């Protein structure tokens, strides 16, 4: 029997519009790791069960460091999601990734240092054991491909891979940091990719992201360095496109059978646990 698909959607800044859902119902979910960023809005997109969560809260009151990533992901697991697809605004570290471009990341570099990065922390309510989870591939390959194909179907240009450097925030990078990230092979800089992508895999959820480049960070010698005003201008110009990608991707995901992918990921997580019976 095919697995019943239910898709969690995490919207970044301005990308958490509940109007994309039909038959909406707000649901408060408690987890062993605390409360999610906001209520979860459950509903349907083209008949497919979905759940929407605002990463920073609906009033954007939660800074990147203070997002309860564990509660957000675990809440999706508790309500029966099979997938999580997310939107994120990022800075570009490469000339060919222009502001307004879409990127479907395939890997990351973690530069955060204040975040809870695993569910298996040995505390009350957490899963037993220690999970040494492999992070290649970091993102679900099939979910990534659907996000790529969907973006192309809609006629938007998309970069089919990218390495996301995740910084702690909420400040932007210094120029020295930005240049260093480029030397490391980074394509984008983000404040939220990690630990979200790691936790989704630990939870057995098939995870994919669509990033929108809003700026060139501050590594270039020409042009304006990244600032909130310019970021919002590019973001607002392209937010409708991002919503259409997520909505169309839901339908495309639901057309396929994900039973083998779900079982394979659960097997990986189970085999990564060092707990001895």
C-alpha positions, 0 to 999 in steps of 0.5 A: 500500500502506498504511503499517504502523503502529508506535507509540512510547509515552513514559510520564512519571512513573508512566505507563511501565507495561510491563504494557500490552504483550503479548509484551514484549521489552526492547531496548537501542538505541544512537543517534548522540546517545547512549543513550535514557533506558532500554531500550525495551520492545517488544511489542503492544497489541491486535495493534498493534506498540508500543514503550514508553520511560520518559522519566525512566528506570524509576527516575525518576532523570533530571531533565527537563533531563538527559533525552536527548530526541534519543536517545529520539526517534531510537531510535523512528525506528531501530526503525521507529515511525511515531507517538509518543504520550506522557503528561505531568503538567502544572500548570494555568495556567487556572481551567477546567482543573482538577486531574485534567483531561485536555488534548490540547495543540496548541501550546507556548511554549519557556522552556528554555535548556539543551537540544539542540533539533535533530538537525541540529547539524553534528556527527558522526553527525547528519543533514546540513544545517540544518533550519528546521522549521515548528512550526505545527502543532506536534503531528500534527493527526490523531493529536491528534484520535484522542487527543481522540476516544479520551478522549471514548469512554472517558467522560472530560472532555478539553480539546481544545487547550492551549498548553504553556509548557515550563520548564527545571525541575526547580524549579517556577515562581515566582508572578511567572513563573506569572502571566507565563505566563498573560499570554502565553496559556499553559494548562499548564506542563510540564518536558518538552514541548520539545524532545520535540515538536520532535524528533519532527517533525524525525524524521518521526514523527507525535506527539501528547500527552495532558497531565494537569493535576495542580495549579494551579501557583502563580498563584492567590491561594487554595489550595495552591501546587504541591508534590510531595505534592499532585501525586502525590495527583492523579496517582495518582488518575488514572493508570489513566485515562491508561493506558486512553487510551493503550491505546485510542488505539493501536487507534484509530490502527491502524484508519486509513491513515497513508501520506499523513500520513507522506509529507507530514511527510517532505516538510516535513522535506526541504523545510525543510533548507537543505543545497544539493547 
